[in-house]
Structure formats: structure tokens, C-alpha cells
Amino acid sequence: MGAHEQTTSNNWVVSVTLNGPITDDVDSVAEAIRCTGGLRASAVFVIDGSVYARLDVEANSVSAAVVLVDDLLLDVIGDEWVPVAIIAESKEGRDAGGVSQIPPLAGLAEVADVLGISGAEASHAVRDPCFPAPVSTLASGCVWTRSDVETFARLSACRRASKNLSRLSR
């Protein structure tokens, strides 16, 4: 291990919501999340076709915790597109009854910046049924968590790359 590598880890509580249609049986998806190795699911339940999970994750950073959960979801639901909400907070802060910090937010200008498109194109992109639901709507417009927008951008890039590869292989 290098001198600059971080050796300590933190405990994170990562709440996951799989909203929308899941082609697999939602109870099977919930059970797969419950039985996953490496992450401890302290609560998993299904309500109205959506799967909710609270996972205890040990990782060096919140980003690393979210990546571990994202990898779990890829294992569980594969390449299927399902709207997902992920909220991560430190376990210590949550257990101590601390107030969670508000995550970085994104309005339409930030959506355009993250997606690398114009404001007009961003207005169109947020109407995509796969785009994450806003966390709030203000007089100035909708607001999303920046991490939701970044996840959408990453997954959209993966879907575009996959489509391009399938076209090339024909």
C-alpha cells in the first residue's frame, strides 16, 4: 500500500429506491439485495412495485460507497433501465441524530453543465421519462440532486455506447 493511500474507512448509510417497472419480480430483486455479499442490508421492502433498501456500507468516501451500491444494483438488475434514487449519509451522523447536510443541488443551468448541452437542450432532456424526478419545484423551476443528474449522464453515456456498439457489430 502506498504512503498516500487512505487506510481508514467510514461507515455510510445508503438508502436506495428503485422506482418504476422492474421486469424481474420485485420480490426477487428485494431478496437479491437482502442477500448480497459485502454490503449489509438493514432494511429492504417493497411497496407498490418499488423496492426500498437501507444499506450499511464501509468505504473510504461517500463516492466510493455510492459506487459499491451502484455495482450491487448492476449485479441485481443488470442493464435494465430503472429510475433509481440513492441517498448516502455518514452512519455516525445518522446514528447520532445529526442533521444531514443538503446534498449538492442542480437547477436547469447545472443540468446543462453536467450533460454538456445547451440550456434549451437541457429543458428537453429533463422531460425524458428516464430523467430523475426533481427533489423539489421552486418558483424558478425544478431542482434535482446533482448526483442524480450525474448518474443519469453516466448511464445515458453507457446506453449510447451500447447502442453504438450493437450497430457496429451488425
C-alpha positions as CSV (number, residue, x, y, z in Angstrom):
1,M,0.0,0.0,0.0
2,G,1.4,3.4,-1.0
3,A,2.2,6.1,1.5
4,H,-0.6,8.3,0.3
5,E,-3.4,5.7,0.2
6,Q,-6.1,6.1,2.7
7,T,-6.3,3.2,5.1
8,T,-9.2,4.3,7.2
9,S,-12.7,3.8,6.2
10,N,-16.1,5.3,7.2
11,N,-19.4,3.7,7.6
12,W,-22.2,5.1,5.3
13,V,-25.9,4.6,5.3
14,V,-27.0,4.4,1.7
15,S,-30.8,4.5,1.0
16,V,-31.8,3.2,-2.4
17,T,-35.2,3.4,-4.1
18,L,-35.9,1.5,-7.3
19,N,-38.9,3.3,-8.8
20,G,-40.8,2.1,-11.8
21,P,-41.2,-1.0,-13.7
22,I,-38.8,-3.8,-13.0
23,T,-39.1,-6.7,-15.4
24,D,-37.9,-9.2,-12.8
25,D,-40.2,-10.0,-9.9
26,V,-39.8,-7.1,-7.4
27,D,-39.8,-9.6,-4.5
28,S,-36.8,-11.4,-6.2
29,V,-35.0,-8.1,-6.6
30,A,-35.6,-7.3,-3.0
31,E,-34.4,-10.7,-1.9
32,A,-31.2,-10.4,-4.0
33,I,-30.4,-7.1,-2.4
34,R,-31.0,-8.6,1.1
35,C,-28.7,-11.5,0.4
36,T,-25.9,-9.5,-1.2
37,G,-22.3,-10.1,0.0
38,G,-20.2,-7.3,1.2
39,L,-23.0,-4.8,2.0
40,R,-25.3,-5.2,4.9
41,A,-29.0,-4.6,4.1
42,S,-30.5,-3.3,7.4
43,A,-33.9,-2.9,5.7
44,V,-35.4,-3.9,2.4
45,F,-39.0,-3.7,1.5
46,V,-41.4,-3.5,-1.5
47,I,-44.3,-1.0,-1.7
48,D,-46.4,-0.5,-4.8
49,G,-43.9,-2.1,-7.1
50,S,-41.0,-0.1,-5.8
51,V,-38.0,-1.6,-3.9
52,Y,-36.6,0.4,-1.0
53,A,-33.4,-0.6,0.7
54,R,-31.2,0.8,3.5
55,L,-27.6,-0.5,3.2
56,D,-24.7,-0.1,5.6
57,V,-21.6,0.4,3.5
58,E,-18.0,0.6,4.6
59,A,-16.0,2.8,2.2
60,N,-13.3,5.5,2.2
61,S,-15.7,8.1,0.8
62,V,-19.3,8.8,0.1
63,S,-18.5,8.5,-3.6
64,A,-16.9,5.0,-3.1
65,A,-20.0,4.0,-1.1
66,V,-22.3,5.0,-3.9
67,V,-20.1,3.2,-6.4
68,L,-20.4,0.0,-4.3
69,V,-24.2,0.3,-4.2
70,D,-24.3,1.1,-7.9
71,D,-22.2,-2.1,-8.6
72,L,-24.7,-4.1,-6.4
73,L,-27.6,-2.7,-8.5
74,L,-25.9,-3.7,-11.7
75,D,-25.5,-7.2,-10.4
76,V,-29.1,-7.4,-9.3
77,I,-31.0,-5.7,-12.2
78,G,-28.3,-5.9,-14.9
79,D,-28.6,-3.4,-17.8
80,E,-32.3,-2.9,-17.3
81,W,-33.1,0.9,-17.0
82,V,-34.9,1.6,-13.8
83,P,-35.1,5.0,-12.2
84,V,-33.0,4.8,-9.0
85,A,-32.6,7.3,-6.2
86,I,-29.6,6.9,-4.0
87,I,-29.0,9.0,-0.8
88,A,-25.9,8.5,1.2
89,E,-25.0,9.9,4.6
90,S,-22.4,9.1,7.3
91,K,-23.6,6.4,9.7
92,E,-22.1,8.3,12.6
93,G,-24.1,11.5,11.8
94,R,-27.3,9.5,11.2
95,D,-26.9,7.4,14.4
96,A,-26.1,10.4,16.5
97,G,-29.3,12.0,15.3
98,G,-27.4,14.7,13.4
99,V,-29.0,16.7,10.7
100,S,-27.9,15.5,7.3
101,Q,-26.3,18.1,5.1
102,I,-28.3,19.0,2.0
103,P,-26.7,17.3,-1.0
104,P,-25.4,19.5,-3.9
105,L,-28.4,20.5,-6.0
106,A,-28.8,21.2,-9.7
107,G,-31.2,23.5,-11.5
108,L,-31.6,23.6,-15.2
109,A,-28.3,25.5,-15.8
110,E,-26.4,22.9,-13.8
111,V,-28.2,20.1,-15.6
112,A,-27.0,21.6,-18.9
113,D,-23.5,21.9,-17.5
114,V,-23.4,18.3,-16.2
115,L,-24.8,16.9,-19.5
116,G,-22.6,19.2,-21.6
117,I,-25.5,20.6,-23.6
118,S,-27.2,24.0,-24.0
119,G,-30.0,25.3,-21.7
120,A,-32.6,24.6,-24.4
121,E,-31.4,21.0,-24.8
122,A,-31.4,20.6,-21.0
123,S,-35.1,21.8,-21.0
124,H,-35.8,19.0,-23.4
125,A,-33.7,16.4,-21.6
126,V,-35.4,16.8,-18.2
127,R,-38.7,15.8,-19.9
128,D,-37.2,12.4,-20.8
129,P,-39.2,9.8,-18.8
130,C,-35.9,8.3,-17.7
131,F,-34.6,11.6,-16.2
132,P,-34.7,11.6,-12.4
133,A,-37.6,13.1,-10.6
134,P,-36.9,16.6,-9.2
135,V,-36.5,16.7,-5.4
136,S,-38.4,20.0,-5.4
137,T,-40.1,22.5,-7.6
138,L,-39.4,26.2,-6.9
139,A,-40.8,29.3,-8.5
140,S,-37.6,29.3,-10.6
141,G,-38.2,25.7,-11.7
142,C,-37.3,22.2,-10.8
143,V,-34.3,21.2,-8.6
144,W,-32.6,17.8,-8.7
145,T,-29.7,16.4,-6.7
146,R,-26.5,16.8,-8.6
147,S,-25.6,13.2,-8.0
148,D,-28.9,12.1,-9.7
149,V,-28.1,14.2,-12.7
150,E,-24.5,12.9,-12.8
151,T,-25.8,9.3,-12.6
152,F,-28.3,9.9,-15.4
153,A,-25.4,11.4,-17.5
154,R,-23.2,8.4,-16.9
155,L,-26.0,5.9,-17.6
156,S,-27.1,7.7,-20.7
157,A,-23.5,7.7,-22.0
158,C,-23.4,3.9,-21.3
159,R,-26.6,3.4,-23.1
160,R,-25.4,5.4,-26.1
161,A,-22.1,3.5,-26.2
162,S,-24.0,0.2,-26.0
163,K,-26.3,1.2,-28.9
164,N,-23.3,2.3,-31.0
165,L,-21.5,-1.0,-30.3
166,S,-24.6,-3.0,-31.3
167,R,-24.9,-1.0,-34.6
168,L,-21.2,-1.6,-35.4
169,S,-21.5,-5.3,-34.8
170,R,-24.3,-5.8,-37.3
